[in-house]
Amino acid sequence: MKIEILGTGCPKCKALTANAEAAVKELGIDAEIVKVTDIKEIMRYKIMLVPALVIDGVVKSAGKILSVEEIKKLL
């Protein structure tokens, strides 16, 4: 499973990354978490707000910090 965090490195992006890492750890699943900071790559997903959470190439959330529990439900 590949999880991408789209954002420029702002505090919200870092919080979403931390929550995604915690969710993966709590579920005990094997997932690669990648931070995508390149604007051209982010634009490829056609989102208007960051941070965004992408799971296996599908945008699951944009513009908000999902909690650990919310991310666990998506995984």
Biopython code that builds the backbone (N, CA, C, O; Angstrom):
import numpy as np
from Bio.PDB.StructureBuilder import StructureBuilder

atoms = [
    (1, "MET", "N", (0.845, -1.174, 0.000)),
    (1, "MET", "CA", (0.000, 0.000, 0.000)),
    (1, "MET", "C", (0.893, 1.241, 0.000)),
    (1, "MET", "O", (1.895, 1.305, 0.712)),
    (2, "LYS", "N", (0.512, 2.205, -0.800)),
    (2, "LYS", "CA", (1.271, 3.463, -0.862)),
    (2, "LYS", "C", (0.370, 4.601, -0.399)),
    (2, "LYS", "O", (-0.723, 4.808, -0.926)),
    (3, "ILE", "N", (0.853, 5.327, 0.592)),
    (3, "ILE", "CA", (0.137, 6.477, 1.130)),
    (3, "ILE", "C", (0.964, 7.711, 0.812)),
    (3, "ILE", "O", (2.148, 7.785, 1.142)),
    (4, "GLU", "N", (0.328, 8.678, 0.167)),
    (4, "GLU", "CA", (1.020, 9.921, -0.166)),
    (4, "GLU", "C", (0.379, 11.073, 0.599)),
    (4, "GLU", "O", (-0.844, 11.187, 0.675)),
    (5, "ILE", "N", (1.225, 11.916, 1.158)),
    (5, "ILE", "CA", (0.783, 13.139, 1.812)),
    (5, "ILE", "C", (1.185, 14.277, 0.884)),
    (5, "ILE", "O", (2.372, 14.518, 0.665)),
    (6, "LEU", "N", (0.194, 14.974, 0.341)),
    (6, "LEU", "CA", (0.468, 16.071, -0.581)),
    (6, "LEU", "C", (0.455, 17.387, 0.177)),
    (6, "LEU", "O", (-0.514, 17.709, 0.864)),
    (7, "GLY", "N", (1.533, 18.145, 0.049)),
    (7, "GLY", "CA", (1.608, 19.439, 0.706)),
    (7, "GLY", "C", (3.003, 20.015, 0.627)),
    (7, "GLY", "O", (3.955, 19.337, 0.241)),
    (8, "THR", "N", (3.105, 21.266, 0.995)),
    (8, "THR", "CA", (4.372, 21.983, 0.845)),
    (8, "THR", "C", (5.276, 21.895, 2.066)),
    (8, "THR", "O", (6.352, 22.493, 2.077)),
    (9, "GLY", "N", (4.866, 21.171, 3.080)),
    (9, "GLY", "CA", (5.690, 21.038, 4.277)),
    (9, "GLY", "C", (5.224, 21.930, 5.415)),
    (9, "GLY", "O", (5.957, 22.140, 6.381)),
    (10, "CYS", "N", (4.026, 22.450, 5.309)),
    (10, "CYS", "CA", (3.472, 23.317, 6.355)),
    (10, "CYS", "C", (3.142, 22.498, 7.602)),
    (10, "CYS", "O", (3.136, 21.269, 7.541)),
    (11, "PRO", "N", (2.867, 23.153, 8.729)),
    (11, "PRO", "CA", (2.522, 22.420, 9.957)),
    (11, "PRO", "C", (1.334, 21.474, 9.785)),
    (11, "PRO", "O", (1.323, 20.395, 10.378)),
    (12, "LYS", "N", (0.336, 21.854, 8.986)),
    (12, "LYS", "CA", (-0.812, 20.965, 8.754)),
    (12, "LYS", "C", (-0.382, 19.705, 8.015)),
    (12, "LYS", "O", (-0.862, 18.610, 8.309)),
    (13, "CYS", "N", (0.519, 19.863, 7.058)),
    (13, "CYS", "CA", (1.014, 18.715, 6.298)),
    (13, "CYS", "C", (1.795, 17.770, 7.210)),
    (13, "CYS", "O", (1.667, 16.549, 7.115)),
    (14, "LYS", "N", (2.595, 18.344, 8.082)),
    (14, "LYS", "CA", (3.373, 17.538, 9.027)),
    (14, "LYS", "C", (2.456, 16.803, 9.995)),
    (14, "LYS", "O", (2.724, 15.655, 10.349)),
    (15, "ALA", "N", (1.377, 17.453, 10.428)),
    (15, "ALA", "CA", (0.427, 16.813, 11.346)),
    (15, "ALA", "C", (-0.275, 15.642, 10.656)),
    (15, "ALA", "O", (-0.456, 14.583, 11.257)),
    (16, "LEU", "N", (-0.670, 15.831, 9.395)),
    (16, "LEU", "CA", (-1.320, 14.749, 8.656)),
    (16, "LEU", "C", (-0.355, 13.581, 8.461)),
    (16, "LEU", "O", (-0.758, 12.422, 8.560)),
    (17, "THR", "N", (0.895, 13.874, 8.189)),
    (17, "THR", "CA", (1.904, 12.825, 8.035)),
    (17, "THR", "C", (2.048, 12.037, 9.330)),
    (17, "THR", "O", (2.075, 10.806, 9.314)),
    (18, "ALA", "N", (2.141, 12.746, 10.450)),
    (18, "ALA", "CA", (2.280, 12.083, 11.750)),
    (18, "ALA", "C", (1.066, 11.205, 12.047)),
    (18, "ALA", "O", (1.213, 10.095, 12.558)),
    (19, "ASN", "N", (-0.129, 11.697, 11.731)),
    (19, "ASN", "CA", (-1.346, 10.916, 11.968)),
    (19, "ASN", "C", (-1.392, 9.682, 11.071)),
    (19, "ASN", "O", (-1.820, 8.614, 11.508)),
    (20, "ALA", "N", (-0.959, 9.821, 9.835)),
    (20, "ALA", "CA", (-0.929, 8.673, 8.920)),
    (20, "ALA", "C", (0.065, 7.625, 9.414)),
    (20, "ALA", "O", (-0.225, 6.429, 9.380)),
    (21, "GLU", "N", (1.234, 8.069, 9.873)),
    (21, "GLU", "CA", (2.230, 7.144, 10.400)),
    (21, "GLU", "C", (1.688, 6.414, 11.631)),
    (21, "GLU", "O", (1.899, 5.211, 11.783)),
    (22, "ALA", "N", (0.992, 7.138, 12.503)),
    (22, "ALA", "CA", (0.418, 6.522, 13.697)),
    (22, "ALA", "C", (-0.656, 5.504, 13.330)),
    (22, "ALA", "O", (-0.720, 4.430, 13.928)),
    (23, "ALA", "N", (-1.501, 5.832, 12.351)),
    (23, "ALA", "CA", (-2.571, 4.923, 11.924)),
    (23, "ALA", "C", (-1.993, 3.629, 11.362)),
    (23, "ALA", "O", (-2.472, 2.539, 11.676)),
    (24, "VAL", "N", (-0.970, 3.754, 10.536)),
    (24, "VAL", "CA", (-0.326, 2.573, 9.949)),
    (24, "VAL", "C", (0.282, 1.712, 11.046)),
    (24, "VAL", "O", (0.160, 0.488, 11.027)),
    (25, "LYS", "N", (0.930, 2.353, 11.993)),
    (25, "LYS", "CA", (1.571, 1.621, 13.098)),
    (25, "LYS", "C", (0.524, 0.914, 13.955)),
    (25, "LYS", "O", (0.701, -0.250, 14.316)),
    (26, "GLU", "N", (-0.562, 1.610, 14.282)),
    (26, "GLU", "CA", (-1.610, 1.022, 15.123)),
    (26, "GLU", "C", (-2.281, -0.165, 14.442)),
    (26, "GLU", "O", (-2.628, -1.147, 15.099)),
    (27, "LEU", "N", (-2.464, -0.076, 13.126)),
    (27, "LEU", "CA", (-3.097, -1.172, 12.387)),
    (27, "LEU", "C", (-2.122, -2.305, 12.072)),
    (27, "LEU", "O", (-2.529, -3.417, 11.736)),
    (28, "GLY", "N", (-0.831, -2.002, 12.186)),
    (28, "GLY", "CA", (0.183, -3.008, 11.907)),
    (28, "GLY", "C", (0.231, -3.425, 10.443)),
    (28, "GLY", "O", (0.530, -4.578, 10.132)),
    (29, "ILE", "N", (-0.061, -2.494, 9.549)),
    (29, "ILE", "CA", (-0.043, -2.826, 8.126)),
    (29, "ILE", "C", (1.267, -2.384, 7.481)),
    (29, "ILE", "O", (1.970, -1.515, 7.997)),
    (30, "ASP", "N", (1.571, -2.989, 6.365)),
    (30, "ASP", "CA", (2.782, -2.650, 5.623)),
    (30, "ASP", "C", (2.410, -1.582, 4.594)),
    (30, "ASP", "O", (1.716, -1.865, 3.617)),
    (31, "ALA", "N", (2.870, -0.374, 4.820)),
    (31, "ALA", "CA", (2.552, 0.721, 3.910)),
    (31, "ALA", "C", (3.756, 1.642, 3.761)),
    (31, "ALA", "O", (4.514, 1.868, 4.704)),
    (32, "GLU", "N", (3.906, 2.154, 2.575)),
    (32, "GLU", "CA", (4.950, 3.136, 2.285)),
    (32, "GLU", "C", (4.298, 4.518, 2.365)),
    (32, "GLU", "O", (3.315, 4.790, 1.676)),
    (33, "ILE", "N", (4.852, 5.382, 3.209)),
    (33, "ILE", "CA", (4.333, 6.745, 3.335)),
    (33, "ILE", "C", (5.308, 7.691, 2.661)),
    (33, "ILE", "O", (6.489, 7.746, 3.005)),
    (34, "VAL", "N", (4.785, 8.442, 1.682)),
    (34, "VAL", "CA", (5.616, 9.338, 0.881)),
    (34, "VAL", "C", (5.081, 10.757, 1.006)),
    (34, "VAL", "O", (3.879, 10.994, 0.881)),
    (35, "LYS", "N", (5.991, 11.699, 1.256)),
    (35, "LYS", "CA", (5.616, 13.113, 1.287)),
    (35, "LYS", "C", (5.851, 13.689, -0.105)),
    (35, "LYS", "O", (6.955, 13.598, -0.643)),
    (36, "VAL", "N", (4.816, 14.278, -0.682)),
    (36, "VAL", "CA", (4.921, 14.882, -2.018)),
    (36, "VAL", "C", (4.854, 16.396, -1.843)),
    (36, "VAL", "O", (3.812, 16.940, -1.478)),
    (37, "THR", "N", (5.973, 17.071, -2.105)),
    (37, "THR", "CA", (6.036, 18.515, -1.906)),
    (37, "THR", "C", (6.160, 19.290, -3.214)),
    (37, "THR", "O", (6.024, 20.513, -3.227)),
    (38, "ASP", "N", (6.416, 18.589, -4.304)),
    (38, "ASP", "CA", (6.564, 19.244, -5.603)),
    (38, "ASP", "C", (5.196, 19.711, -6.113)),
    (38, "ASP", "O", (4.273, 18.911, -6.268)),
    (39, "ILE", "N", (5.084, 21.009, -6.368)),
    (39, "ILE", "CA", (3.804, 21.594, -6.779)),
    (39, "ILE", "C", (3.259, 20.935, -8.051)),
    (39, "ILE", "O", (2.053, 20.712, -8.158)),
    (40, "LYS", "N", (4.122, 20.625, -9.006)),
    (40, "LYS", "CA", (3.663, 19.992, -10.247)),
    (40, "LYS", "C", (3.059, 18.614, -9.975)),
    (40, "LYS", "O", (2.055, 18.238, -10.581)),
    (41, "GLU", "N", (3.674, 17.871, -9.064)),
    (41, "GLU", "CA", (3.141, 16.551, -8.693)),
    (41, "GLU", "C", (1.806, 16.689, -7.970)),
    (41, "GLU", "O", (0.879, 15.917, -8.217)),
    (42, "ILE", "N", (1.708, 17.666, -7.081)),
    (42, "ILE", "CA", (0.464, 17.898, -6.335)),
    (42, "ILE", "C", (-0.656, 18.270, -7.310)),
    (42, "ILE", "O", (-1.779, 17.784, -7.182)),
    (43, "MET", "N", (-0.350, 19.122, -8.276)),
    (43, "MET", "CA", (-1.352, 19.563, -9.253)),
    (43, "MET", "C", (-1.860, 18.411, -10.114)),
    (43, "MET", "O", (-2.978, 18.459, -10.626)),
    (44, "ARG", "N", (-1.051, 17.391, -10.269)),
    (44, "ARG", "CA", (-1.438, 16.218, -11.049)),
    (44, "ARG", "C", (-2.690, 15.543, -10.467)),
    (44, "ARG", "O", (-3.448, 14.897, -11.191)),
    (45, "TYR", "N", (-2.895, 15.699, -9.167)),
    (45, "TYR", "CA", (-4.057, 15.093, -8.501)),
    (45, "TYR", "C", (-5.308, 15.974, -8.567)),
    (45, "TYR", "O", (-6.375, 15.577, -8.099)),
    (46, "LYS", "N", (-5.177, 17.155, -9.141)),
    (46, "LYS", "CA", (-6.310, 18.074, -9.323)),
    (46, "LYS", "C", (-7.022, 18.416, -8.009)),
    (46, "LYS", "O", (-8.250, 18.405, -7.930)),
    (47, "ILE", "N", (-6.230, 18.718, -6.992)),
    (47, "ILE", "CA", (-6.800, 19.163, -5.719)),
    (47, "ILE", "C", (-6.561, 20.656, -5.573)),
    (47, "ILE", "O", (-5.621, 21.201, -6.151)),
    (48, "MET", "N", (-7.409, 21.311, -4.804)),
    (48, "MET", "CA", (-7.281, 22.751, -4.612)),
    (48, "MET", "C", (-6.696, 23.111, -3.243)),
    (48, "MET", "O", (-6.154, 24.202, -3.063)),
    (49, "LEU", "N", (-6.805, 22.203, -2.297)),
    (49, "LEU", "CA", (-6.339, 22.488, -0.943)),
    (49, "LEU", "C", (-5.388, 21.402, -0.458)),
    (49, "LEU", "O", (-5.552, 20.224, -0.773)),
    (50, "VAL", "N", (-4.402, 21.820, 0.307)),
    (50, "VAL", "CA", (-3.508, 20.877, 0.969)),
    (50, "VAL", "C", (-3.668, 21.068, 2.479)),
    (50, "VAL", "O", (-4.085, 22.148, 2.898)),
    (51, "PRO", "N", (-3.371, 20.116, 3.280)),
    (51, "PRO", "CA", (-2.788, 18.830, 2.910)),
    (51, "PRO", "C", (-3.827, 17.896, 2.317)),
    (51, "PRO", "O", (-5.030, 18.066, 2.515)),
    (52, "ALA", "N", (-3.339, 16.915, 1.591)),
    (52, "ALA", "CA", (-4.215, 15.908, 1.018)),
    (52, "ALA", "C", (-3.639, 14.533, 1.306)),
    (52, "ALA", "O", (-2.425, 14.354, 1.405)),
    (53, "LEU", "N", (-4.536, 13.570, 1.435)),
    (53, "LEU", "CA", (-4.157, 12.186, 1.686)),
    (53, "LEU", "C", (-4.543, 11.364, 0.470)),
    (53, "LEU", "O", (-5.697, 11.373, 0.041)),
    (54, "VAL", "N", (-3.566, 10.651, -0.083)),
    (54, "VAL", "CA", (-3.799, 9.809, -1.257)),
    (54, "VAL", "C", (-3.417, 8.380, -0.892)),
    (54, "VAL", "O", (-2.315, 8.131, -0.402)),
    (55, "ILE", "N", (-4.330, 7.442, -1.132)),
    (55, "ILE", "CA", (-4.058, 6.037, -0.840)),
    (55, "ILE", "C", (-4.125, 5.269, -2.153)),
    (55, "ILE", "O", (-5.157, 5.247, -2.824)),
    (56, "ASP", "N", (-3.010, 4.640, -2.507)),
    (56, "ASP", "CA", (-2.907, 3.873, -3.755)),
    (56, "ASP", "C", (-3.414, 4.665, -4.965)),
    (56, "ASP", "O", (-4.136, 4.132, -5.808)),
    (57, "GLY", "N", (-3.028, 5.941, -5.036)),
    (57, "GLY", "CA", (-3.345, 6.772, -6.192)),
    (57, "GLY", "C", (-4.712, 7.428, -6.178)),
    (57, "GLY", "O", (-5.066, 8.136, -7.120)),
    (58, "VAL", "N", (-5.499, 7.203, -5.112)),
    (58, "VAL", "CA", (-6.846, 7.773, -5.022)),
    (58, "VAL", "C", (-6.881, 8.816, -3.911)),
    (58, "VAL", "O", (-6.532, 8.517, -2.769)),
    (59, "VAL", "N", (-7.300, 10.040, -4.238)),
    (59, "VAL", "CA", (-7.391, 11.106, -3.240)),
    (59, "VAL", "C", (-8.534, 10.769, -2.280)),
    (59, "VAL", "O", (-9.680, 10.606, -2.696)),
    (60, "LYS", "N", (-8.204, 10.670, -0.996)),
    (60, "LYS", "CA", (-9.199, 10.338, 0.023)),
    (60, "LYS", "C", (-9.630, 11.563, 0.823)),
    (60, "LYS", "O", (-10.725, 11.594, 1.384)),
    (61, "SER", "N", (-8.760, 12.573, 0.871)),
    (61, "SER", "CA", (-9.075, 13.778, 1.633)),
    (61, "SER", "C", (-8.191, 14.914, 1.141)),
    (61, "SER", "O", (-7.041, 14.706, 0.754)),
    (62, "ALA", "N", (-8.759, 16.133, 1.164)),
    (62, "ALA", "CA", (-7.983, 17.319, 0.787)),
    (62, "ALA", "C", (-8.446, 18.498, 1.633)),
    (62, "ALA", "O", (-9.642, 18.703, 1.839)),
    (63, "GLY", "N", (-7.479, 19.268, 2.119)),
    (63, "GLY", "CA", (-7.798, 20.498, 2.827)),
    (63, "GLY", "C", (-8.073, 20.360, 4.310)),
    (63, "GLY", "O", (-8.484, 21.324, 4.956)),
    (64, "LYS", "N", (-7.852, 19.167, 4.862)),
    (64, "LYS", "CA", (-8.054, 19.027, 6.305)),
    (64, "LYS", "C", (-7.090, 18.010, 6.888)),
    (64, "LYS", "O", (-6.541, 17.162, 6.184)),
    (65, "ILE", "N", (-6.904, 18.121, 8.188)),
    (65, "ILE", "CA", (-6.048, 17.179, 8.901)),
    (65, "ILE", "C", (-6.945, 16.075, 9.438)),
    (65, "ILE", "O", (-7.730, 16.293, 10.361)),
    (66, "LEU", "N", (-6.823, 14.899, 8.857)),
    (66, "LEU", "CA", (-7.591, 13.766, 9.350)),
    (66, "LEU", "C", (-6.984, 13.250, 10.645)),
    (66, "LEU", "O", (-5.764, 13.257, 10.814)),
    (67, "SER", "N", (-7.832, 12.804, 11.551)),
    (67, "SER", "CA", (-7.346, 12.218, 12.801)),
    (67, "SER", "C", (-6.816, 10.812, 12.518)),
    (67, "SER", "O", (-7.037, 10.252, 11.445)),
    (68, "VAL", "N", (-6.120, 10.263, 13.492)),
    (68, "VAL", "CA", (-5.609, 8.900, 13.361)),
    (68, "VAL", "C", (-6.773, 7.940, 13.114)),
    (68, "VAL", "O", (-6.681, 7.056, 12.263)),
    (69, "GLU", "N", (-7.858, 8.115, 13.853)),
    (69, "GLU", "CA", (-9.020, 7.235, 13.706)),
    (69, "GLU", "C", (-9.649, 7.357, 12.321)),
    (69, "GLU", "O", (-10.046, 6.349, 11.736)),
    (70, "GLU", "N", (-9.746, 8.562, 11.793)),
    (70, "GLU", "CA", (-10.312, 8.755, 10.449)),
    (70, "GLU", "C", (-9.451, 8.068, 9.395)),
    (70, "GLU", "O", (-9.970, 7.456, 8.461)),
    (71, "ILE", "N", (-8.144, 8.171, 9.550)),
    (71, "ILE", "CA", (-7.226, 7.536, 8.590)),
    (71, "ILE", "C", (-7.331, 6.014, 8.698)),
    (71, "ILE", "O", (-7.305, 5.318, 7.683)),
    (72, "LYS", "N", (-7.448, 5.502, 9.904)),
    (72, "LYS", "CA", (-7.570, 4.056, 10.093)),
    (72, "LYS", "C", (-8.818, 3.528, 9.370)),
    (72, "LYS", "O", (-8.783, 2.439, 8.797)),
    (73, "LYS", "N", (-9.897, 4.276, 9.393)),
    (73, "LYS", "CA", (-11.116, 3.857, 8.696)),
    (73, "LYS", "C", (-10.900, 3.810, 7.179)),
    (73, "LYS", "O", (-11.453, 2.946, 6.499)),
    (74, "LEU", "N", (-10.103, 4.733, 6.657)),
    (74, "LEU", "CA", (-9.834, 4.761, 5.215)),
    (74, "LEU", "C", (-8.905, 3.628, 4.779)),
    (74, "LEU", "O", (-8.962, 3.157, 3.644)),
    (75, "LEU", "N", (-8.058, 3.210, 5.700)),
    (75, "LEU", "CA", (-7.111, 2.147, 5.360)),
    (75, "LEU", "C", (-7.785, 0.796, 5.418)),
    (75, "LEU", "O", (-7.145, -0.225, 5.163)),
]
sb = StructureBuilder()
sb.init_structure("model")
sb.init_model(0)
sb.init_chain("A")
sb.init_seg("    ")
for serial, (resi, resn, name, xyz) in enumerate(atoms, 1):
    if name == "N":
        sb.init_residue(resn, " ", resi, " ")
    sb.init_atom(name, np.array(xyz, "f"), 0.0, 1.0, " ", f" {name:<3s}", serial, name[0])
structure = sb.get_structure()
